[in-house]
Amino acid sequence: MQRHFVLTTVALLSSFLLPITYKAYAQGQQKIDGLATAAITLKYL
């Protein structure tokens, strides 16, 4: 019973946290890509 409860909790937490983590990661990637694009643009101006 305890093990089932733990597995359910983990499953719920991961399904709740994964989209948030992914969204934060995607936003971070966009910022990095933006900085890289800006740096390349400035380099070739």
PyMOL Python script that loads the backbone (N, CA, C, O; Angstrom):
from pymol import cmd

cmd.read_pdbstr("""\
ATOM      1  N   MET A   1       0.839  -1.206   0.000  1.00  0.00           N
ATOM      2  CA  MET A   1       0.000   0.000   0.000  1.00  0.00           C
ATOM      3  C   MET A   1       0.871   1.252   0.000  1.00  0.00           C
ATOM      4  O   MET A   1       0.648   2.179  -0.779  1.00  0.00           O
ATOM      5  N   GLN A   2       1.869   1.264   0.888  1.00  0.00           N
ATOM      6  CA  GLN A   2       2.753   2.419   0.985  1.00  0.00           C
ATOM      7  C   GLN A   2       3.489   2.643  -0.339  1.00  0.00           C
ATOM      8  O   GLN A   2       3.618   3.775  -0.806  1.00  0.00           O
ATOM      9  N   ARG A   3       3.968   1.550  -0.932  1.00  0.00           N
ATOM     10  CA  ARG A   3       4.715   1.641  -2.181  1.00  0.00           C
ATOM     11  C   ARG A   3       3.836   2.211  -3.295  1.00  0.00           C
ATOM     12  O   ARG A   3       4.282   3.049  -4.079  1.00  0.00           O
ATOM     13  N   HIS A   4       2.597   1.755  -3.358  1.00  0.00           N
ATOM     14  CA  HIS A   4       1.659   2.246  -4.366  1.00  0.00           C
ATOM     15  C   HIS A   4       1.432   3.750  -4.208  1.00  0.00           C
ATOM     16  O   HIS A   4       1.378   4.493  -5.187  1.00  0.00           O
ATOM     17  N   PHE A   5       1.301   4.178  -2.944  1.00  0.00           N
ATOM     18  CA  PHE A   5       1.102   5.596  -2.646  1.00  0.00           C
ATOM     19  C   PHE A   5       2.302   6.422  -3.118  1.00  0.00           C
ATOM     20  O   PHE A   5       2.138   7.491  -3.706  1.00  0.00           O
ATOM     21  N   VAL A   6       3.500   5.919  -2.854  1.00  0.00           N
ATOM     22  CA  VAL A   6       4.724   6.614  -3.257  1.00  0.00           C
ATOM     23  C   VAL A   6       4.790   6.724  -4.777  1.00  0.00           C
ATOM     24  O   VAL A   6       5.108   7.784  -5.315  1.00  0.00           O
ATOM     25  N   LEU A   7       4.489   5.618  -5.468  1.00  0.00           N
ATOM     26  CA  LEU A   7       4.530   5.629  -6.932  1.00  0.00           C
ATOM     27  C   LEU A   7       3.518   6.609  -7.497  1.00  0.00           C
ATOM     28  O   LEU A   7       3.816   7.331  -8.449  1.00  0.00           O
ATOM     29  N   THR A   8       2.326   6.639  -6.921  1.00  0.00           N
ATOM     30  CA  THR A   8       1.295   7.575  -7.378  1.00  0.00           C
ATOM     31  C   THR A   8       1.749   9.014  -7.174  1.00  0.00           C
ATOM     32  O   THR A   8       1.581   9.861  -8.052  1.00  0.00           O
ATOM     33  N   THR A   9       2.326   9.279  -6.004  1.00  0.00           N
ATOM     34  CA  THR A   9       2.802  10.628  -5.698  1.00  0.00           C
ATOM     35  C   THR A   9       3.891  11.045  -6.680  1.00  0.00           C
ATOM     36  O   THR A   9       3.874  12.166  -7.189  1.00  0.00           O
ATOM     37  N   VAL A  10       4.829  10.152  -6.944  1.00  0.00           N
ATOM     38  CA  VAL A  10       5.920  10.448  -7.875  1.00  0.00           C
ATOM     39  C   VAL A  10       5.363  10.715  -9.271  1.00  0.00           C
ATOM     40  O   VAL A  10       5.785  11.651  -9.950  1.00  0.00           O
ATOM     41  N   ALA A  11       4.412   9.881  -9.687  1.00  0.00           N
ATOM     42  CA  ALA A  11       3.819  10.056 -11.016  1.00  0.00           C
ATOM     43  C   ALA A  11       3.115  11.407 -11.118  1.00  0.00           C
ATOM     44  O   ALA A  11       3.267  12.115 -12.113  1.00  0.00           O
ATOM     45  N   LEU A  12       2.351  11.760 -10.096  1.00  0.00           N
ATOM     46  CA  LEU A  12       1.646  13.046 -10.102  1.00  0.00           C
ATOM     47  C   LEU A  12       2.630  14.208 -10.099  1.00  0.00           C
ATOM     48  O   LEU A  12       2.450  15.176 -10.839  1.00  0.00           O
ATOM     49  N   LEU A  13       3.663  14.120  -9.275  1.00  0.00           N
ATOM     50  CA  LEU A  13       4.659  15.191  -9.202  1.00  0.00           C
ATOM     51  C   LEU A  13       5.374  15.379 -10.526  1.00  0.00           C
ATOM     52  O   LEU A  13       5.562  16.504 -10.987  1.00  0.00           O
ATOM     53  N   SER A  14       5.776  14.261 -11.140  1.00  0.00           N
ATOM     54  CA  SER A  14       6.508  14.374 -12.401  1.00  0.00           C
ATOM     55  C   SER A  14       5.612  14.924 -13.503  1.00  0.00           C
ATOM     56  O   SER A  14       6.060  15.734 -14.314  1.00  0.00           O
ATOM     57  N   SER A  15       4.350  14.496 -13.544  1.00  0.00           N
ATOM     58  CA  SER A  15       3.440  14.999 -14.573  1.00  0.00           C
ATOM     59  C   SER A  15       3.148  16.478 -14.344  1.00  0.00           C
ATOM     60  O   SER A  15       2.846  17.204 -15.291  1.00  0.00           O
ATOM     61  N   PHE A  16       3.236  16.929 -13.095  1.00  0.00           N
ATOM     62  CA  PHE A  16       3.013  18.343 -12.778  1.00  0.00           C
ATOM     63  C   PHE A  16       4.265  19.179 -13.035  1.00  0.00           C
ATOM     64  O   PHE A  16       4.177  20.300 -13.537  1.00  0.00           O
ATOM     65  N   LEU A  17       5.432  18.629 -12.690  1.00  0.00           N
ATOM     66  CA  LEU A  17       6.675  19.396 -12.764  1.00  0.00           C
ATOM     67  C   LEU A  17       7.295  19.403 -14.158  1.00  0.00           C
ATOM     68  O   LEU A  17       7.920  20.387 -14.553  1.00  0.00           O
ATOM     69  N   LEU A  18       7.129  18.319 -14.902  1.00  0.00           N
ATOM     70  CA  LEU A  18       7.773  18.233 -16.213  1.00  0.00           C
ATOM     71  C   LEU A  18       7.403  19.379 -17.149  1.00  0.00           C
ATOM     72  O   LEU A  18       8.302  19.980 -17.738  1.00  0.00           O
ATOM     73  N   PRO A  19       6.115  19.714 -17.316  1.00  0.00           N
ATOM     74  CA  PRO A  19       5.782  20.832 -18.204  1.00  0.00           C
ATOM     75  C   PRO A  19       6.393  22.149 -17.747  1.00  0.00           C
ATOM     76  O   PRO A  19       6.837  22.950 -18.569  1.00  0.00           O
ATOM     77  N   ILE A  20       6.415  22.376 -16.424  1.00  0.00           N
ATOM     78  CA  ILE A  20       6.994  23.613 -15.879  1.00  0.00           C
ATOM     79  C   ILE A  20       8.488  23.654 -16.182  1.00  0.00           C
ATOM     80  O   ILE A  20       9.011  24.663 -16.654  1.00  0.00           O
ATOM     81  N   THR A  21       9.166  22.538 -15.902  1.00  0.00           N
ATOM     82  CA  THR A  21      10.608  22.458 -16.147  1.00  0.00           C
ATOM     83  C   THR A  21      10.902  22.653 -17.623  1.00  0.00           C
ATOM     84  O   THR A  21      11.826  23.376 -17.996  1.00  0.00           O
ATOM     85  N   TYR A  22      10.102  21.998 -18.463  1.00  0.00           N
ATOM     86  CA  TYR A  22      10.318  22.103 -19.906  1.00  0.00           C
ATOM     87  C   TYR A  22      10.098  23.529 -20.392  1.00  0.00           C
ATOM     88  O   TYR A  22      10.852  24.032 -21.224  1.00  0.00           O
ATOM     89  N   LYS A  23       9.062  24.176 -19.870  1.00  0.00           N
ATOM     90  CA  LYS A  23       8.770  25.553 -20.273  1.00  0.00           C
ATOM     91  C   LYS A  23       9.913  26.479 -19.876  1.00  0.00           C
ATOM     92  O   LYS A  23      10.343  27.320 -20.665  1.00  0.00           O
ATOM     93  N   ALA A  24      10.407  26.317 -18.641  1.00  0.00           N
ATOM     94  CA  ALA A  24      11.520  27.130 -18.164  1.00  0.00           C
ATOM     95  C   ALA A  24      12.761  26.880 -19.025  1.00  0.00           C
ATOM     96  O   ALA A  24      13.478  27.812 -19.388  1.00  0.00           O
ATOM     97  N   TYR A  25      13.000  25.598 -19.346  1.00  0.00           N
ATOM     98  CA  TYR A  25      14.147  25.237 -20.175  1.00  0.00           C
ATOM     99  C   TYR A  25      14.016  25.849 -21.565  1.00  0.00           C
ATOM    100  O   TYR A  25      14.988  26.374 -22.108  1.00  0.00           O
ATOM    101  N   ALA A  26      12.813  25.782 -22.142  1.00  0.00           N
ATOM    102  CA  ALA A  26      12.586  26.330 -23.485  1.00  0.00           C
ATOM    103  C   ALA A  26      12.801  27.837 -23.483  1.00  0.00           C
ATOM    104  O   ALA A  26      13.395  28.379 -24.415  1.00  0.00           O
ATOM    105  N   GLN A  27      12.320  28.522 -22.438  1.00  0.00           N
ATOM    106  CA  GLN A  27      12.522  29.965 -22.354  1.00  0.00           C
ATOM    107  C   GLN A  27      14.001  30.294 -22.218  1.00  0.00           C
ATOM    108  O   GLN A  27      14.485  31.257 -22.812  1.00  0.00           O
ATOM    109  N   GLY A  28      14.718  29.492 -21.435  1.00  0.00           N
ATOM    110  CA  GLY A  28      16.155  29.685 -21.282  1.00  0.00           C
ATOM    111  C   GLY A  28      16.866  29.509 -22.614  1.00  0.00           C
ATOM    112  O   GLY A  28      17.767  30.275 -22.955  1.00  0.00           O
ATOM    113  N   GLN A  29      16.453  28.487 -23.367  1.00  0.00           N
ATOM    114  CA  GLN A  29      17.050  28.241 -24.681  1.00  0.00           C
ATOM    115  C   GLN A  29      16.790  29.413 -25.620  1.00  0.00           C
ATOM    116  O   GLN A  29      17.679  29.813 -26.372  1.00  0.00           O
ATOM    117  N   GLN A  30      15.575  29.969 -25.582  1.00  0.00           N
ATOM    118  CA  GLN A  30      15.244  31.106 -26.430  1.00  0.00           C
ATOM    119  C   GLN A  30      16.131  32.293 -26.098  1.00  0.00           C
ATOM    120  O   GLN A  30      16.606  32.989 -26.996  1.00  0.00           O
ATOM    121  N   LYS A  31      16.357  32.528 -24.801  1.00  0.00           N
ATOM    122  CA  LYS A  31      17.219  33.628 -24.387  1.00  0.00           C
ATOM    123  C   LYS A  31      18.638  33.412 -24.894  1.00  0.00           C
ATOM    124  O   LYS A  31      19.275  34.334 -25.402  1.00  0.00           O
ATOM    125  N   ILE A  32      19.131  32.172 -24.750  1.00  0.00           N
ATOM    126  CA  ILE A  32      20.490  31.853 -25.207  1.00  0.00           C
ATOM    127  C   ILE A  32      20.583  32.024 -26.721  1.00  0.00           C
ATOM    128  O   ILE A  32      21.548  32.599 -27.225  1.00  0.00           O
ATOM    129  N   ASP A  33      19.581  31.527 -27.444  1.00  0.00           N
ATOM    130  CA  ASP A  33      19.563  31.676 -28.896  1.00  0.00           C
ATOM    131  C   ASP A  33      19.525  33.146 -29.286  1.00  0.00           C
ATOM    132  O   ASP A  33      20.208  33.563 -30.222  1.00  0.00           O
ATOM    133  N   GLY A  34      18.731  33.927 -28.572  1.00  0.00           N
ATOM    134  CA  GLY A  34      18.643  35.359 -28.841  1.00  0.00           C
ATOM    135  C   GLY A  34      19.987  36.042 -28.628  1.00  0.00           C
ATOM    136  O   GLY A  34      20.402  36.873 -29.437  1.00  0.00           O
ATOM    137  N   LEU A  35      20.667  35.691 -27.535  1.00  0.00           N
ATOM    138  CA  LEU A  35      21.981  36.271 -27.257  1.00  0.00           C
ATOM    139  C   LEU A  35      22.981  35.874 -28.332  1.00  0.00           C
ATOM    140  O   LEU A  35      23.773  36.698 -28.789  1.00  0.00           O
ATOM    141  N   ALA A  36      22.941  34.601 -28.734  1.00  0.00           N
ATOM    142  CA  ALA A  36      23.860  34.124 -29.765  1.00  0.00           C
ATOM    143  C   ALA A  36      23.599  34.847 -31.081  1.00  0.00           C
ATOM    144  O   ALA A  36      24.539  35.262 -31.760  1.00  0.00           O
ATOM    145  N   THR A  37      22.331  34.999 -31.442  1.00  0.00           N
ATOM    146  CA  THR A  37      21.971  35.699 -32.678  1.00  0.00           C
ATOM    147  C   THR A  37      22.446  37.148 -32.621  1.00  0.00           C
ATOM    148  O   THR A  37      22.990  37.665 -33.596  1.00  0.00           O
ATOM    149  N   ALA A  38      22.240  37.802 -31.479  1.00  0.00           N
ATOM    150  CA  ALA A  38      22.671  39.187 -31.313  1.00  0.00           C
ATOM    151  C   ALA A  38      24.185  39.287 -31.445  1.00  0.00           C
ATOM    152  O   ALA A  38      24.692  40.196 -32.102  1.00  0.00           O
ATOM    153  N   ALA A  39      24.906  38.362 -30.828  1.00  0.00           N
ATOM    154  CA  ALA A  39      26.365  38.380 -30.879  1.00  0.00           C
ATOM    155  C   ALA A  39      26.851  38.200 -32.318  1.00  0.00           C
ATOM    156  O   ALA A  39      27.749  38.909 -32.773  1.00  0.00           O
ATOM    157  N   ILE A  40      26.249  37.245 -33.025  1.00  0.00           N
ATOM    158  CA  ILE A  40      26.644  37.004 -34.419  1.00  0.00           C
ATOM    159  C   ILE A  40      26.333  38.227 -35.276  1.00  0.00           C
ATOM    160  O   ILE A  40      27.136  38.637 -36.114  1.00  0.00           O
ATOM    161  N   THR A  41      25.145  38.804 -35.049  1.00  0.00           N
ATOM    162  CA  THR A  41      24.746  39.991 -35.818  1.00  0.00           C
ATOM    163  C   THR A  41      25.736  41.128 -35.578  1.00  0.00           C
ATOM    164  O   THR A  41      26.189  41.768 -36.527  1.00  0.00           O
ATOM    165  N   LEU A  42      26.071  41.379 -34.316  1.00  0.00           N
ATOM    166  CA  LEU A  42      27.011  42.454 -33.988  1.00  0.00           C
ATOM    167  C   LEU A  42      28.377  42.179 -34.597  1.00  0.00           C
ATOM    168  O   LEU A  42      29.059  43.100 -35.046  1.00  0.00           O
ATOM    169  N   LYS A  43      28.776  40.908 -34.614  1.00  0.00           N
ATOM    170  CA  LYS A  43      30.080  40.540 -35.134  1.00  0.00           C
ATOM    171  C   LYS A  43      30.190  40.886 -36.623  1.00  0.00           C
ATOM    172  O   LYS A  43      31.241  41.309 -37.104  1.00  0.00           O
ATOM    173  N   TYR A  44      29.068  40.693 -37.343  1.00  0.00           N
ATOM    174  CA  TYR A  44      29.118  40.888 -38.795  1.00  0.00           C
ATOM    175  C   TYR A  44      28.663  42.273 -39.237  1.00  0.00           C
ATOM    176  O   TYR A  44      28.626  42.552 -40.435  1.00  0.00           O
ATOM    177  N   LEU A  45      28.312  43.156 -38.283  1.00  0.00           N
ATOM    178  CA  LEU A  45      27.916  44.513 -38.656  1.00  0.00           C
ATOM    179  C   LEU A  45      29.133  45.350 -39.047  1.00  0.00           C
ATOM    180  O   LEU A  45      28.991  46.524 -39.391  1.00  0.00           O
TER     181      LEU A  45
END
""", "prot")
cmd.dss("prot")
cmd.show_as("cartoon", "prot")
cmd.util.cbc("prot")
cmd.orient("prot")
